[in-house]
Amino acid sequence: MRYPPARPRPPATIRERVLDVTRDGTDLRLGLVGDWTLAEGVPSVEPVAREMAVVAPRRLVFDIRGLSEWDSALVTFAYGLAELAGERGIDLDPGGLPPGARKLLALARAVPPRPLLTHAVADDALTARVGRVARRASGTAGDALDFLGETVLAFVAFLRGRARFRRVDLLHAFEATGVAALGIVALVNFLIGTVVAFVGAIELQRFGAAIYVASLVGIGVARELGPVMTGIVMTGRTGASFAAVLGTMTVNEEVDALVTMGLRPVEFLVLPRVLATALMLPVLVAYADVMGVLGGLFVGVTMLHIGPTEYLRQTQEALALRHVWVGLGKSVAFGMVVALTGCYYGIRCGRSAAAVGEATTRAVVVGIVLVVVVDAIATVLLHVLGL
């Protein structure tokens, strides 16, 4: 049976496109005659579908002896036949097509088409986005727990004297997290002490109790502001540095090289940084407490006209040793959070330069949030315990 083209005939320079559908036993032979080009429009598979509906063949074969020219119109027609045959369980033999058309057809069938966005999907977009975020958060949480477990095992190996890392890396980490951070820690905490003293003085002066500014600054800086502000500063400084360095090593495949040599990256790269930060942050917090008290002293002497000796004596009477120990205990937890967050996002960095920047940003943001969360949890627990 011969099917003429559905559209009007093109100019005389183009040979008429004809589809000749005949049965050859159990096969359905498709004879392609003329020019199968887009000049006559996209061919339809409807005539073949009607023939297949009468008696379903076992196979579709092509006969291109009458084919003159072809372009993507032929490939589109063959792709439509492939989809139609697949739905009805019929084999399509592309061997009769020109070699170029066979390659294009295989390429088109290798990648499934993307589904169009329907109204139902659009209406469900918010739910889908929430689901994707939840799945991503769940995967990140699981991966973070795996990383934490590896770090704990590395720490156990360190306690047993079997941890494999260079001692010089530990010394460099001590320097980077300790001496190099003294300047920024001193500046921030001195200003925090002055701000707290200034705000407290405005109210306490109304009651003639300006001397208690020393108590306010001493306890506030020792228990909360000193550890928290130092933790935040170290997150932006040291945590970002860890993420950038380890992220760059990941991009340069240096971490993969360590694995190839039989070294555990967490033990070789992460453990020294975590140890150095956790041990140095209490020292920085003690230094920050001193600078915060000096900031309050500056306001007390210049604004409230309190003598330095009187101010320091009041601070000593109000600041019990337990307040200092509370702040130092928090600083150990903050140091571990800062180091683990920076190292985690550095080790799990992608393989591009942009991924390093993204990992550094995430390390800073997540680190600051975790420092505040840990501080809130610790404050509640200490209140319950009466400390």
C-alpha positions as CSV (number, residue, x, y, z in Angstrom):
1,M,0.0,0.0,0.0
2,R,1.4,3.4,-1.0
3,Y,0.9,6.5,1.1
4,P,1.3,9.9,-0.6
5,P,2.7,12.8,1.5
6,A,0.3,14.6,3.8
7,R,1.4,18.1,2.7
8,P,1.2,19.6,-0.8
9,R,4.0,18.8,-3.2
10,P,7.1,20.9,-2.9
11,P,8.7,22.6,-5.8
12,A,9.6,20.4,-8.8
13,T,13.3,20.2,-7.8
14,I,12.3,18.0,-4.9
15,R,11.3,14.4,-5.6
16,E,8.0,13.4,-4.0
17,R,8.3,11.5,-0.7
18,V,6.4,8.2,-0.7
19,L,6.1,5.6,2.0
20,D,5.5,2.1,0.7
21,V,4.3,-0.3,3.4
22,T,4.2,-4.0,2.4
23,R,4.2,-7.2,4.4
24,D,6.9,-9.8,3.9
25,G,5.9,-12.8,5.9
26,T,6.0,-11.7,9.6
27,D,8.0,-8.6,8.7
28,L,6.6,-5.2,7.8
29,R,8.8,-3.7,5.1
30,L,8.9,0.1,4.8
31,G,9.9,1.3,1.4
32,L,11.3,4.8,1.4
33,V,11.0,6.6,-1.9
34,G,12.0,10.1,-2.9
35,D,13.4,12.9,-0.8
36,W,13.0,12.4,3.0
37,T,13.9,15.9,4.0
38,L,12.4,18.7,6.1
39,A,11.3,20.5,2.9
40,E,8.2,18.3,2.9
41,G,7.7,18.5,6.7
42,V,8.2,16.0,9.5
43,P,6.9,12.6,8.3
44,S,4.2,10.9,10.4
45,V,4.2,7.3,11.6
46,E,0.5,7.1,11.6
47,P,0.3,5.0,8.3
48,V,2.6,2.4,9.9
49,A,0.6,2.4,13.1
50,R,-2.6,1.6,11.1
51,E,-0.9,-1.3,9.3
52,M,0.4,-2.6,12.6
53,A,-3.0,-2.5,14.1
54,V,-4.4,-4.9,11.5
55,V,-2.0,-7.7,12.2
56,A,1.0,-7.0,14.4
57,P,4.3,-7.9,12.7
58,R,7.3,-9.3,14.4
59,R,9.8,-6.9,12.9
60,L,10.0,-3.6,11.0
61,V,12.6,-3.4,8.3
62,F,13.6,-0.5,5.9
63,D,14.0,-0.6,2.2
64,I,15.9,2.5,0.9
65,R,16.5,1.5,-2.7
66,G,14.2,4.3,-3.8
67,L,15.6,6.9,-1.4
68,S,17.2,10.0,-3.0
69,E,18.1,12.4,-0.2
70,W,17.5,12.5,3.5
71,D,18.1,14.7,6.6
72,S,16.9,14.8,10.1
73,A,13.3,14.2,8.9
74,L,14.3,10.6,8.2
75,V,15.9,10.3,11.7
76,T,12.8,11.7,13.3
77,F,10.6,9.3,11.4
78,A,12.8,6.3,12.4
79,Y,12.8,7.5,16.1
80,G,9.1,7.7,16.1
81,L,8.9,4.2,14.7
82,A,11.3,2.9,17.4
83,E,9.1,4.4,20.1
84,L,6.0,2.9,18.5
85,A,7.5,-0.5,18.1
86,G,8.8,-0.5,21.6
87,E,5.4,0.2,23.0
88,R,3.9,-2.8,21.1
89,G,6.8,-5.2,21.6
90,I,7.9,-5.2,18.0
91,D,11.5,-5.3,16.9
92,L,12.9,-2.5,14.7
93,D,15.7,-3.4,12.4
94,P,17.6,-0.2,11.5
95,G,20.1,-2.0,9.4
96,G,18.4,-0.9,6.2
97,L,18.9,2.8,7.0
98,P,21.8,4.8,5.7
99,P,24.9,4.5,8.0
100,G,24.6,8.2,9.1
101,A,21.0,7.8,9.9
102,R,21.7,4.7,12.0
103,K,24.3,6.5,14.1
104,L,22.0,9.5,14.7
105,L,19.1,7.1,15.6
106,A,21.3,5.3,18.1
107,L,22.5,8.6,19.6
108,A,18.9,9.8,19.9
109,R,17.8,6.6,21.6
110,A,20.7,6.6,24.0
111,V,19.5,9.6,26.0
112,P,15.8,9.5,27.0
113,P,13.9,12.7,26.5
114,R,13.3,15.0,29.5
115,P,9.7,15.0,30.6
116,L,7.8,18.2,30.1
117,L,6.8,20.2,33.2
118,T,3.1,19.6,33.6
119,H,0.7,21.6,35.8
120,A,0.7,18.9,38.4
121,V,4.5,19.0,38.6
122,A,4.5,22.7,38.8
123,D,1.9,22.7,41.6
124,D,4.0,20.1,43.4
125,A,7.2,22.1,42.9
126,L,7.4,23.4,46.5
127,T,6.9,19.9,47.9
128,A,9.5,18.5,45.5
129,R,12.0,21.2,46.6
130,V,11.4,20.5,50.2
131,G,11.8,16.8,49.6
132,R,15.1,17.3,47.8
133,V,16.4,19.6,50.6
134,A,15.4,16.9,53.1
135,R,17.1,14.1,51.2
136,R,20.2,16.3,50.7
137,A,20.3,17.1,54.4
138,S,19.8,13.5,55.4
139,G,22.7,12.5,53.1
140,T,24.9,15.2,54.5
141,A,24.1,14.2,58.1
142,G,25.0,10.6,57.4
143,D,28.2,11.6,55.7
144,A,29.1,13.9,58.6
145,L,28.6,11.1,61.1
146,D,30.9,8.8,59.0
147,F,33.5,11.6,59.0
148,L,33.1,12.0,62.8
149,G,33.5,8.3,63.3
150,E,36.7,8.3,61.2
151,T,38.0,11.2,63.3
152,V,37.2,9.3,66.6
153,L,39.1,6.2,65.3
154,A,42.0,8.4,64.3
155,F,42.0,10.0,67.8
156,V,42.0,6.5,69.4
157,A,44.9,5.5,67.3
158,F,46.7,8.7,68.5
159,L,46.1,7.8,72.1
160,R,47.6,4.3,71.4
161,G,50.6,5.9,69.7
162,R,49.7,4.5,66.3
163,A,48.5,7.6,64.5
164,R,50.3,8.3,61.3
165,F,50.8,12.0,60.7
166,R,53.8,14.3,60.6
167,R,54.6,16.0,63.8
168,V,55.7,19.1,61.9
169,D,52.1,19.4,60.7
170,L,50.9,19.5,64.2
171,L,53.4,22.2,65.1
172,H,52.3,24.3,62.1
173,A,48.7,23.8,63.1
174,F,49.5,25.0,66.7
175,E,51.1,28.1,65.2
176,A,48.3,28.8,62.8
177,T,45.6,28.4,65.4
178,G,47.5,30.1,68.3
179,V,50.1,32.7,67.9
180,A,48.9,33.9,64.5
181,A,45.4,34.5,65.9
182,L,46.4,36.6,68.9
183,G,46.0,39.9,67.2
184,I,42.4,39.5,65.9
185,V,41.3,37.8,69.1
186,A,42.7,40.6,71.2
187,L,41.1,43.3,69.1
188,V,37.6,41.7,69.0
189,N,37.4,40.9,72.7
190,F,38.8,44.2,73.8
191,L,36.0,45.9,71.8
192,I,33.4,43.5,73.1
193,G,34.5,44.3,76.7
194,T,34.1,48.0,76.0
195,V,30.7,47.6,74.4
196,V,29.3,45.5,77.3
197,A,30.7,48.0,79.9
198,F,29.3,51.0,78.0
199,V,25.8,49.4,77.7
200,G,25.8,48.3,81.3
201,A,27.1,51.7,82.6
202,I,24.1,53.5,81.0
203,E,21.7,51.6,83.2
204,L,23.8,51.0,86.3
205,Q,24.6,54.7,86.6
206,R,20.9,55.5,87.1
207,F,20.9,53.4,90.3
208,G,24.3,54.6,91.5
209,A,25.8,51.1,91.0
210,A,28.4,51.9,88.4
211,I,31.0,49.8,90.2
212,Y,29.0,46.6,89.2
213,V,30.0,47.2,85.6
214,A,33.2,45.3,86.5
215,S,31.1,42.3,87.7
216,L,28.9,42.4,84.5
217,V,31.9,42.5,82.2
218,G,34.0,39.9,84.1
219,I,31.2,37.2,84.3
220,G,29.8,37.9,80.9
221,V,33.1,37.8,79.1
222,A,34.4,34.7,81.0
223,R,31.3,32.6,80.7
224,E,29.8,33.6,77.3
225,L,31.2,36.4,75.2
226,G,34.9,35.4,75.4
227,P,34.4,31.8,74.2
228,V,31.7,32.6,71.7
229,M,33.4,35.5,70.1
230,T,36.7,33.7,70.0
231,G,34.9,30.6,68.5
232,I,33.3,32.8,65.8
233,V,36.5,34.6,65.0
234,M,38.4,31.2,64.7
235,T,35.6,29.9,62.5
236,G,36.0,32.7,60.0
237,R,39.8,32.6,60.2
238,T,41.0,29.0,60.9
239,G,37.9,27.0,59.8
240,A,37.9,28.8,56.5
241,S,41.6,28.2,56.1
242,F,41.3,24.5,56.8
243,A,38.5,24.2,54.2
244,A,40.4,26.1,51.6
245,V,43.7,24.2,52.1
246,L,42.1,20.7,52.2
247,G,39.7,21.6,49.4
248,T,42.6,22.6,47.2
249,M,44.4,19.4,48.0
250,T,41.3,17.5,47.0
251,V,41.0,19.3,43.7
252,N,44.7,18.7,43.0
253,E,44.2,15.0,43.8
254,E,46.7,15.1,46.7
255,V,44.1,13.4,49.0
256,D,43.7,10.6,46.4
257,A,47.5,10.3,46.4
258,L,47.5,9.7,50.2
259,V,44.9,7.0,49.8
260,T,47.0,5.4,47.1
261,M,50.0,5.4,49.4
262,G,48.0,3.6,52.1
263,L,47.5,6.7,54.4
264,R,44.1,7.6,55.8
265,P,43.4,11.3,55.0
266,V,41.5,11.8,58.2
267,E,44.4,10.6,60.3
268,F,47.1,12.3,58.2
269,L,45.4,15.7,57.5
270,V,42.4,16.2,59.9
271,L,43.7,14.8,63.2
272,P,46.6,17.3,63.6
273,R,44.3,20.3,62.9
274,V,41.6,19.1,65.3
275,L,44.1,18.5,68.1
276,A,45.8,21.8,67.6
277,T,42.5,23.8,67.5
278,A,41.0,22.0,70.5
279,L,44.1,22.6,72.6
280,M,44.8,26.1,71.6
281,L,41.3,27.6,71.8
282,P,41.2,27.5,75.6
283,V,44.5,29.4,75.6
284,L,43.0,32.0,73.3
285,V,39.9,32.2,75.4
286,A,41.9,32.9,78.5
287,Y,43.7,35.6,76.6
288,A,40.4,36.9,75.3
289,D,39.0,37.1,78.9
290,V,41.9,39.2,79.9
291,M,41.4,41.5,76.9
292,G,37.7,41.8,77.6
293,V,38.3,42.8,81.2
294,L,40.8,45.4,80.0
295,G,38.1,46.7,77.6
296,G,35.7,47.1,80.5
297,L,38.4,48.7,82.6
298,F,39.0,51.2,79.9
299,V,35.4,52.3,80.0
300,G,35.3,52.2,83.8
301,V,38.3,54.5,84.1
302,T,37.5,57.0,81.3
303,M,33.7,57.1,81.5
304,L,32.7,56.1,85.0
305,H,35.8,57.5,86.7
306,I,36.4,54.3,88.7
307,G,39.9,53.7,89.8
308,P,41.8,50.8,88.2
309,T,42.5,49.2,91.5
310,E,38.9,49.4,92.6
311,Y,37.6,48.1,89.3
312,L,40.0,45.1,89.3
313,R,39.2,44.3,92.9
314,Q,35.4,44.2,92.1
315,T,36.1,42.0,89.1
316,Q,38.1,39.6,91.4
317,E,35.3,39.4,93.9
318,A,32.6,38.8,91.3
319,L,34.5,36.4,89.0
320,A,34.5,33.0,90.7
321,L,36.9,30.4,89.3
322,R,33.9,28.3,88.1
323,H,33.0,31.0,85.6
324,V,36.4,30.8,84.1
325,W,36.3,27.0,83.9
326,V,32.9,27.0,82.3
327,G,34.2,29.3,79.5
328,L,37.4,27.2,79.1
329,G,35.3,24.0,78.9
330,K,33.1,25.5,76.2
331,S,36.2,26.6,74.2
332,V,37.4,23.0,73.9
333,A,34.0,22.0,72.3
334,F,34.1,25.1,70.1
335,G,37.6,24.3,68.9
336,M,36.6,20.8,67.9
337,V,33.5,22.2,66.1
338,V,35.6,24.7,64.2
339,A,38.2,22.3,63.1
340,L,35.9,19.4,62.2
341,T,33.6,21.7,60.2
342,G,36.4,23.2,58.2
343,C,38.1,19.9,57.6
344,Y,34.9,18.1,56.7
345,Y,33.9,20.6,54.0
346,G,37.5,20.6,52.7
347,I,37.8,16.9,52.5
348,R,34.4,16.6,50.9
349,C,35.1,19.4,48.4
350,G,34.2,19.0,44.7
351,R,36.8,18.8,41.9
352,S,36.7,22.4,40.7
353,A,38.0,25.8,41.7
354,A,34.4,27.0,42.3
355,A,33.9,24.0,44.7
356,V,36.8,25.2,46.9
357,G,35.1,28.6,47.4
358,E,31.7,27.0,48.0
359,A,33.3,24.6,50.6
360,T,35.0,27.5,52.4
361,T,31.7,29.5,52.5
362,R,29.8,26.5,53.9
363,A,32.5,25.8,56.5
364,V,32.2,29.4,57.8
365,V,28.4,29.5,57.8
366,V,27.9,26.1,59.3
367,G,30.7,26.5,61.8
368,I,29.3,29.8,63.2
369,V,25.8,28.2,63.5
370,L,27.2,25.2,65.3
371,V,29.2,27.3,67.7
372,V,26.1,29.2,68.7
373,V,24.1,25.9,68.9
374,V,26.7,24.2,71.1
375,D,26.9,27.3,73.3
376,A,23.1,27.4,73.7
377,I,23.0,23.7,74.6
378,A,25.9,24.0,77.1
379,T,24.3,27.0,78.7
380,V,21.0,25.2,79.3
381,L,22.8,22.1,80.7
382,L,24.9,24.2,83.0
383,H,21.9,26.0,84.3
384,V,20.2,22.6,85.0
385,L,23.3,21.4,86.8
386,G,23.5,24.6,88.8
387,L,27.0,25.5,87.5
